[in-house]
Amino acid sequence: MEHRWVRFLVVVAALATLGLSGYQIRRSELVVKEEQSIENVFTELSWALSLELADLRASQQAYVANGQDTHYWTIRVTNHLEAVRTSLDNLRRLIVSPGSVNALDGADEAIASLERVDRQAREHTDREQILLASDLIFTDGLELANRAAEQVELARATERATRNETVRATRATQAQLLATGTGIGILALLLLAPLRRPAARSTTSESDEFQTTGSDTLDLRDYPVSGDGTNGPLTSDVSVDHGSASQLQEAAELCTDLGGLTDVSGLPDLLARAAALINASGLILWVKDTNGGTLRAAGEYGYGQDFLQRINSIPDDGNNPTAKAFRESSLQVVPNGNSTNGALAQPLLVNNHCVGVLSAELRDGWESRNDVHAITTILAAQLASLIPTDVPTKSDTAAAAHG
């Protein structure tokens, strides 16, 4: 997405959507807290009402108890009845479920009947008809008080179920809003992500890191590039499937990226991928020194910049696998020991002339695998095409031979 105004609109739309989603989530969270708070209050009031009904039954039974002051207990019963009425009114203000309304209506009817039974029991007590008063209190009165308590409990359970369902629905809405906001944010990021474009090649100055010499080679003379962990990823961070087909595909992709390399600063990343591909703990790219007689370390991965500067170069006639691979233009393999890794040195050939060597230190005996040899041959061929060289062509050689 190139146009700034389009990018601006995408950002504004994404921010607006995220803001609206956040606002709705905040509102729904307040609804959840309110529902839970009201449910707690309703539960406390219903339990208090149940206790009040129990005290009411006990006070009525004192009418017919021996040695009790009937006047005192009638006042207590009257106070309990008033408290029960007040509690029922408070519960009605909080209910939202039709089932709870019906349950409280049933409790209200039971309390009204209980008041009538209480008046009759008082009349029998005043007339000293204790047996009749006891019959009313312990039969009809007890049954009505229990019925009222059951209706209150039913209202509490129904109200809790209704409010829990409301909370669940609100949580589901919050999840949908969160998913929508996340999706919009990801979509906006994808739309705003810049498209990868081939980097323009510099043709204006000899000081440029990339020089177009007709063969699209990299100038490695002044660039000992290092992949010591600061300029590229660790091999453990590069995901590679070590199956044969996947290795071949990864090698092809790596060669494609090497062919499109326009700046030596990108070489450490590619060397890291190469190291991961062949299970190497370190790689060094050696190139033939223009002055002759030595191989210069032009790039590495796994050893560090200090190591690269310290080793600098080696004689091309030395007694080591790298120099031997350069002289003989053939792969050199060093098997691993009991406590050391194996190694291999793959020559970089241009027109049947060696222009450098790719050396690698490999783990777990991979230096002996044929597929690793094939992959390093492919990588060496691609790297050789990037190295500037003055190797004569066949026509130049023929012309020189004929004087």
C-alpha positions as CSV (number, residue, x, y, z in Angstrom):
1,M,0.0,0.0,0.0
2,E,1.8,3.1,-1.3
3,H,-0.6,6.1,-1.1
4,R,-0.3,7.9,2.2
5,W,-3.9,8.9,2.4
6,V,-5.0,5.3,2.0
7,R,-2.6,4.3,4.8
8,F,-4.0,7.1,6.9
9,L,-7.5,5.9,6.3
10,V,-6.6,2.4,7.2
11,V,-4.9,3.5,10.5
12,V,-7.9,5.7,11.4
13,A,-10.4,2.9,10.6
14,A,-8.4,0.4,12.6
15,L,-8.0,2.8,15.6
16,A,-11.7,3.7,15.5
17,T,-12.7,0.0,15.4
18,L,-10.3,-0.9,18.3
19,G,-11.5,2.1,20.3
20,L,-15.2,1.2,19.8
21,S,-14.5,-2.5,20.7
22,G,-12.6,-1.4,23.8
23,Y,-15.5,0.9,24.8
24,Q,-18.1,-1.8,24.3
25,I,-15.9,-4.3,26.3
26,R,-15.6,-1.8,29.1
27,R,-19.4,-1.2,29.2
28,S,-20.1,-4.9,29.1
29,E,-17.7,-5.4,32.0
30,L,-19.6,-2.8,34.0
31,V,-22.8,-4.7,33.3
32,V,-21.2,-8.0,34.5
33,K,-20.0,-6.3,37.7
34,E,-23.5,-4.8,38.3
35,E,-25.2,-8.2,37.7
36,Q,-22.9,-9.9,40.1
37,S,-23.3,-7.2,42.8
38,I,-27.1,-7.3,42.6
39,E,-27.0,-11.1,42.7
40,N,-25.0,-10.9,45.9
41,V,-27.3,-8.4,47.5
42,F,-30.4,-10.5,46.5
43,T,-28.8,-13.6,48.0
44,E,-28.0,-11.8,51.3
45,L,-31.6,-10.4,51.6
46,S,-33.2,-13.7,50.8
47,W,-31.1,-15.4,53.5
48,A,-32.0,-12.7,56.0
49,L,-35.7,-13.2,55.1
50,S,-35.4,-16.9,55.7
51,L,-33.9,-16.3,59.1
52,E,-36.7,-13.8,59.9
53,L,-39.3,-16.4,59.0
54,A,-37.6,-18.9,61.4
55,D,-37.7,-16.3,64.2
56,L,-41.3,-15.7,63.4
57,R,-42.2,-19.3,63.8
58,A,-40.3,-19.5,67.1
59,S,-42.1,-16.4,68.5
60,Q,-45.5,-17.8,67.6
61,Q,-44.8,-21.1,69.3
62,A,-44.1,-19.1,72.5
63,Y,-47.8,-18.1,72.6
64,V,-48.7,-21.6,74.0
65,A,-45.5,-22.2,76.0
66,N,-45.9,-22.4,79.8
67,G,-44.8,-19.4,81.8
68,Q,-44.4,-17.1,78.8
69,D,-45.7,-13.5,78.6
70,T,-48.1,-13.6,75.7
71,H,-48.2,-9.9,75.3
72,Y,-44.4,-9.8,74.8
73,W,-44.4,-12.5,72.2
74,T,-47.3,-10.9,70.2
75,I,-45.2,-7.7,69.9
76,R,-42.2,-9.8,68.7
77,V,-44.4,-11.6,66.1
78,T,-45.8,-8.2,64.9
79,N,-42.2,-6.9,64.5
80,H,-41.2,-10.0,62.6
81,L,-44.1,-9.8,60.3
82,E,-43.3,-6.1,59.5
83,A,-39.6,-7.1,58.8
84,V,-40.8,-9.9,56.5
85,R,-42.9,-7.5,54.5
86,T,-40.1,-5.0,54.3
87,S,-37.7,-7.7,53.1
88,L,-40.2,-8.9,50.4
89,D,-40.5,-5.3,49.1
90,N,-36.7,-5.0,48.9
91,L,-36.4,-8.2,47.0
92,R,-39.1,-7.1,44.5
93,R,-37.0,-4.1,43.7
94,L,-34.1,-6.3,42.6
95,I,-35.7,-9.1,40.6
96,V,-35.7,-9.3,36.8
97,S,-36.8,-12.9,36.2
98,P,-40.5,-13.6,35.8
99,G,-40.0,-16.8,37.7
100,S,-38.7,-14.9,40.7
101,V,-41.7,-12.6,40.5
102,N,-44.1,-15.6,40.7
103,A,-42.1,-17.1,43.6
104,L,-42.2,-13.9,45.6
105,D,-46.0,-13.6,44.9
106,G,-46.4,-17.1,46.3
107,A,-44.3,-16.1,49.4
108,D,-46.5,-12.9,49.8
109,E,-49.7,-15.0,49.7
110,A,-48.3,-17.4,52.3
111,I,-47.3,-14.5,54.6
112,A,-50.8,-13.0,54.3
113,S,-52.4,-16.3,55.2
114,L,-49.9,-16.6,58.1
115,E,-51.0,-13.2,59.4
116,R,-54.6,-14.4,59.5
117,V,-53.6,-17.6,61.3
118,D,-51.7,-15.4,63.8
119,R,-54.7,-13.3,64.6
120,Q,-56.8,-16.4,65.2
121,A,-54.1,-17.9,67.4
122,R,-54.0,-14.7,69.5
123,E,-57.8,-14.7,69.9
124,H,-57.7,-18.3,71.2
125,T,-54.8,-17.4,73.5
126,D,-56.7,-14.4,74.9
127,R,-59.7,-16.7,75.6
128,E,-57.2,-19.2,77.2
129,Q,-58.1,-21.8,74.5
130,I,-54.5,-23.0,74.4
131,L,-55.3,-26.3,72.6
132,L,-56.9,-24.5,69.6
133,A,-54.1,-22.0,69.5
134,S,-51.5,-24.7,69.5
135,D,-53.4,-26.5,66.7
136,L,-53.3,-23.4,64.5
137,I,-49.7,-22.6,65.3
138,F,-48.2,-26.1,64.8
139,T,-50.2,-27.0,61.8
140,D,-51.4,-24.2,59.6
141,G,-48.9,-21.7,60.9
142,L,-45.9,-24.0,60.5
143,E,-47.0,-25.1,57.0
144,L,-47.5,-21.4,55.8
145,A,-44.2,-20.3,57.2
146,N,-42.4,-23.2,55.5
147,R,-44.2,-22.5,52.2
148,A,-43.1,-18.8,52.4
149,A,-39.5,-19.9,53.0
150,E,-39.6,-22.3,50.1
151,Q,-40.9,-19.6,47.8
152,V,-38.1,-17.2,48.9
153,E,-35.5,-19.9,48.2
154,L,-37.1,-20.6,44.7
155,A,-36.9,-16.9,43.9
156,R,-33.2,-16.8,45.0
157,A,-32.3,-19.8,42.8
158,T,-34.3,-18.5,39.8
159,E,-32.8,-15.0,40.1
160,R,-29.2,-16.4,40.3
161,A,-29.7,-18.6,37.2
162,T,-31.1,-15.6,35.2
163,R,-28.3,-13.3,36.2
164,N,-25.6,-16.0,35.5
165,E,-27.1,-16.4,32.0
166,T,-26.8,-12.7,31.5
167,V,-23.2,-12.8,32.6
168,R,-22.4,-15.7,30.2
169,A,-24.0,-13.9,27.3
170,T,-22.1,-10.7,28.2
171,R,-18.8,-12.6,28.3
172,A,-19.6,-14.2,24.9
173,T,-20.1,-10.7,23.5
174,Q,-16.8,-9.5,25.0
175,A,-15.0,-12.4,23.3
176,Q,-16.6,-11.5,20.0
177,L,-15.6,-7.9,20.3
178,L,-12.1,-8.9,21.3
179,A,-11.8,-11.2,18.3
180,T,-13.2,-8.6,16.0
181,G,-10.7,-5.9,17.3
182,T,-7.8,-8.3,17.0
183,G,-8.8,-9.3,13.5
184,I,-9.1,-5.7,12.4
185,G,-5.7,-4.9,13.9
186,I,-4.0,-7.8,12.1
187,L,-5.7,-6.9,8.8
188,A,-4.5,-3.3,9.2
189,L,-1.0,-4.4,9.8
190,L,-1.1,-6.7,6.7
191,L,-2.4,-3.8,4.6
192,L,0.3,-1.4,5.9
193,A,3.1,-3.9,5.5
194,P,5.4,-2.7,2.7
195,L,5.9,-4.9,-0.3
196,R,9.4,-6.3,-0.9
197,R,11.0,-4.8,-4.0
198,P,14.3,-5.5,-5.6
199,A,16.9,-3.1,-4.4
200,A,18.2,-0.7,-7.0
201,R,21.7,-1.5,-8.2
202,S,24.3,1.3,-7.8
203,T,26.3,2.2,-10.9
204,T,27.6,5.6,-9.9
205,S,30.7,5.2,-7.7
206,E,33.6,2.9,-7.0
207,S,33.0,3.4,-3.3
208,D,29.6,1.7,-3.5
209,E,29.4,-1.6,-1.7
210,F,27.8,-3.2,-4.8
211,Q,29.6,-2.8,-8.1
212,T,28.1,-3.7,-11.4
213,T,31.1,-5.1,-13.3
214,G,29.1,-6.7,-16.1
215,S,28.8,-10.0,-14.2
216,D,26.9,-8.7,-11.1
217,T,29.6,-9.7,-8.7
218,L,30.1,-8.5,-5.1
219,D,33.2,-6.4,-4.2
220,L,34.7,-8.4,-1.3
221,R,38.1,-6.7,-1.3
222,D,37.2,-4.3,1.6
223,Y,34.5,-6.3,3.2
224,P,35.4,-9.1,5.5
225,V,31.8,-9.7,6.5
226,S,31.1,-11.5,9.8
227,G,28.0,-13.3,11.1
228,D,29.1,-13.5,14.7
229,G,25.5,-13.0,16.0
230,T,25.3,-9.2,15.5
231,N,24.8,-9.1,11.8
232,G,22.8,-12.2,11.3
233,P,20.7,-14.9,13.1
234,L,22.0,-17.9,14.9
235,T,21.8,-21.2,13.0
236,S,19.5,-22.4,15.8
237,D,17.1,-19.6,14.9
238,V,16.9,-20.7,11.2
239,S,14.2,-23.3,10.7
240,V,15.2,-26.0,8.2
241,D,13.6,-29.4,7.5
242,H,16.5,-31.9,7.1
243,G,14.5,-34.2,4.8
244,S,16.1,-34.7,1.4
245,A,13.4,-33.0,-0.7
246,S,13.1,-30.1,1.8
247,Q,16.9,-29.7,1.8
248,L,16.9,-29.4,-2.0
249,Q,14.1,-26.9,-1.9
250,E,15.9,-24.8,0.8
251,A,19.1,-25.0,-1.2
252,A,17.3,-23.8,-4.3
253,E,15.8,-20.9,-2.4
254,L,19.1,-20.0,-0.8
255,C,20.8,-20.0,-4.3
256,T,18.0,-17.7,-5.5
257,D,18.6,-15.3,-2.7
258,L,22.3,-15.4,-3.3
259,G,21.8,-14.6,-6.9
260,G,19.7,-11.6,-5.9
261,L,22.3,-10.4,-3.3
262,T,23.1,-6.7,-4.0
263,D,24.9,-5.8,-0.8
264,V,27.6,-7.7,1.1
265,S,25.8,-6.8,4.3
266,G,23.3,-9.4,3.5
267,L,25.8,-12.1,3.2
268,P,26.0,-13.1,6.9
269,D,22.2,-13.9,6.9
270,L,22.7,-16.2,3.9
271,L,25.7,-17.9,5.4
272,A,23.7,-18.5,8.5
273,R,21.0,-20.2,6.4
274,A,23.6,-22.3,4.6
275,A,25.1,-23.3,8.0
276,A,21.7,-24.4,9.3
277,L,21.1,-26.3,6.0
278,I,24.2,-28.5,6.4
279,N,24.3,-28.6,10.2
280,A,27.5,-26.6,10.3
281,S,28.7,-24.8,13.4
282,G,30.8,-22.4,11.3
283,L,31.5,-21.3,7.7
284,I,34.3,-19.3,6.1
285,L,34.3,-18.0,2.6
286,W,37.9,-17.8,1.2
287,V,38.7,-15.9,-1.9
288,K,41.9,-15.8,-4.0
289,D,44.0,-12.7,-3.2
290,T,44.5,-10.5,-6.2
291,N,48.2,-10.3,-5.3
292,G,48.4,-14.1,-5.5
293,G,49.8,-16.7,-3.2
294,T,47.2,-16.5,-0.4
295,L,43.5,-17.1,0.3
296,R,41.8,-14.3,2.1
297,A,38.9,-14.8,4.5
298,A,36.2,-12.6,2.9
299,G,33.2,-13.7,5.1
300,E,32.3,-16.0,7.9
301,Y,29.6,-17.2,10.1
302,G,29.9,-18.8,13.6
303,Y,33.5,-17.6,14.5
304,G,33.2,-13.9,15.1
305,Q,34.7,-10.7,13.7
306,D,37.8,-10.9,15.9
307,F,38.6,-14.4,14.5
308,L,38.1,-13.2,11.0
309,Q,40.5,-10.3,11.5
310,R,43.0,-12.4,13.3
311,I,43.2,-15.2,10.8
312,N,43.1,-12.8,7.8
313,S,44.6,-15.1,5.2
314,I,46.4,-18.4,4.6
315,P,48.9,-19.5,2.0
316,D,47.3,-21.3,-0.9
317,D,50.2,-23.9,-0.9
318,G,49.7,-24.7,2.8
319,N,49.2,-28.2,4.2
320,N,45.5,-27.9,5.2
321,P,42.2,-29.0,3.6
322,T,41.3,-25.5,2.5
323,A,44.6,-24.9,0.6
324,K,44.4,-28.4,-0.8
325,A,40.9,-27.9,-2.1
326,F,42.0,-24.7,-3.8
327,R,45.1,-26.3,-5.5
328,E,43.3,-29.5,-6.6
329,S,39.9,-27.9,-7.3
330,S,38.3,-30.8,-5.5
331,L,36.3,-31.4,-2.4
332,Q,38.3,-32.2,0.8
333,V,36.7,-34.0,3.8
334,V,38.1,-34.2,7.3
335,P,36.2,-36.9,9.4
336,N,35.2,-35.9,12.9
337,G,37.1,-37.2,15.9
338,N,35.9,-38.3,19.4
339,S,35.7,-34.7,20.7
340,T,35.9,-32.6,17.5
341,N,33.6,-31.8,14.7
342,G,34.2,-32.9,11.1
343,A,35.0,-30.4,8.3
344,L,34.9,-30.1,4.5
345,A,36.4,-27.6,2.0
346,Q,34.5,-27.0,-1.3
347,P,36.3,-25.2,-4.1
348,L,34.7,-22.3,-5.9
349,L,35.2,-22.8,-9.6
350,V,34.9,-20.4,-12.5
351,N,35.8,-21.6,-16.0
352,N,37.5,-24.6,-14.4
353,H,39.7,-22.3,-12.4
354,C,39.5,-22.1,-8.6
355,V,38.7,-18.6,-7.3
356,G,38.1,-19.5,-3.7
357,V,37.0,-22.1,-1.1
358,L,33.9,-22.6,1.1
359,S,35.1,-24.3,4.3
360,A,32.7,-25.6,6.9
361,E,32.9,-27.2,10.3
362,L,30.1,-29.8,10.6
363,R,28.4,-31.5,13.5
364,D,27.2,-35.1,14.0
365,G,29.3,-36.6,11.1
366,W,27.4,-34.6,8.4
367,E,30.7,-34.0,6.6
368,S,30.5,-37.6,5.2
369,R,26.9,-37.3,3.8
370,N,26.6,-37.3,0.0
371,D,23.6,-35.0,0.1
372,V,25.7,-32.5,2.1
373,H,28.4,-32.7,-0.5
374,A,25.9,-32.1,-3.3
375,I,24.4,-29.1,-1.5
376,T,27.8,-27.5,-0.8
377,T,28.7,-28.0,-4.5
378,I,25.6,-26.1,-5.5
379,L,26.2,-23.3,-2.9
380,A,29.9,-23.1,-4.0
381,A,28.9,-22.7,-7.6
382,Q,26.5,-19.9,-6.7
383,L,29.0,-18.1,-4.5
384,A,31.7,-18.4,-7.2
385,S,29.4,-16.4,-9.6
386,L,29.4,-13.5,-7.1
387,I,33.2,-13.2,-6.7
388,P,34.9,-10.7,-9.0
389,T,37.8,-12.5,-10.8
390,D,40.2,-12.0,-13.6
391,V,40.2,-15.7,-14.6
392,P,40.7,-15.9,-18.4
393,T,38.0,-17.3,-20.6
394,K,38.5,-20.1,-23.1
395,S,38.7,-17.6,-25.9
396,D,41.4,-15.6,-24.1
397,T,43.4,-18.8,-23.4
398,A,43.1,-19.8,-27.1
399,A,44.2,-16.4,-28.3
400,A,47.2,-16.4,-26.0
401,A,48.2,-19.9,-27.2
402,H,48.2,-18.7,-30.9
403,G,50.3,-15.7,-30.1
